Amino acid sequence: MHVRRQDMHWGGGNLLPDDEGKNDGNRDGNSGKPEDETRRAFIKAAGASAAALIFGALSFESFATPATRYRPVMKNYPVAVLVDSSGKAIKSSAIPAASETSASYPIMAFTYPLQDEPNILIKLSGVSIPNGAGPEGNITAFSGICQHLGCIVPLLDYHPHNSIPFEAKLIGYNETNWPRYGLLFCKCHGSQYDPTRGPHNLYNSGPAPSPANHSLPQVLLYVDAEDNVYAIGMNPVNAVIRTHLEEPGGEEYGPEVMDENLSGGTILPLYNGPALPPLPSEIKSPDEPLYMTIVASSSNGPWPGSY
Ligand code: FES
């Protein structure tokens, strides 16, 4: 029914999945770090992470991964237009952009590729994000499910440069070492992800390493000529969503995940709003269904919803 999007060549520079590091066996920015240094950093971080755990424990209980979340990654991703709560397609120009001086940023979440899989929408001012969408390649979305133990948005959230979460300060972050564009930070145990790095977003360059060992899967977005935004797949680089794996320990990324499917998942609703421009055939053939996914923001965002 669907185009096998993982196999296609993505037209346009900002849609080409980045296969850097696909076979390096050394995930997400840990390369080149001497073992002793890594060990020292780990020991140093262990105490701080324990402190973070204490503060996050209460909320973690209710956000731990439910058993029903163990589902296979889908084989062919749906194409879903991002809509507001009234079903109207959102415009990429309406997505707020975070800058190097932002002191806050709204949570903007949508589910994809299944109904219960949250993702975090992000736009960065003046940054071309690997595999980002839009004219400037500065719009992207990452899974809102932490790749450590599965805490979800809003416990996992993006914090721009001037918005260091309290829990991050507990593990040694301050105004000088919090990155220029901030991090996605998980308040459960302190996992960190750098949105400027696209699919290789796991961040281990701060005062304490991330307990997660896998980057957040990146949603591939597409912006059409009328500025509408679509989710068209998961980047095959780091595509596995940890909590959706069928096989325990199967968190290899790359070809392995492409043979899995969405059985047991809940599909997104079909789009039934006003007609939208036809999409390029390599993204969606005319006989494929068009789904929709609602973007819900926090109260300071453009589409206030349940966040
Ligand atoms: Fe442990 Fe996110 S679930 S750091």
Residues whose N, C-alpha, C, O or C-beta is under 5 A from the ligand:
A	BS01	FES	C146 H148 L149 G150 C151 C186 C188 H189 G190 S191
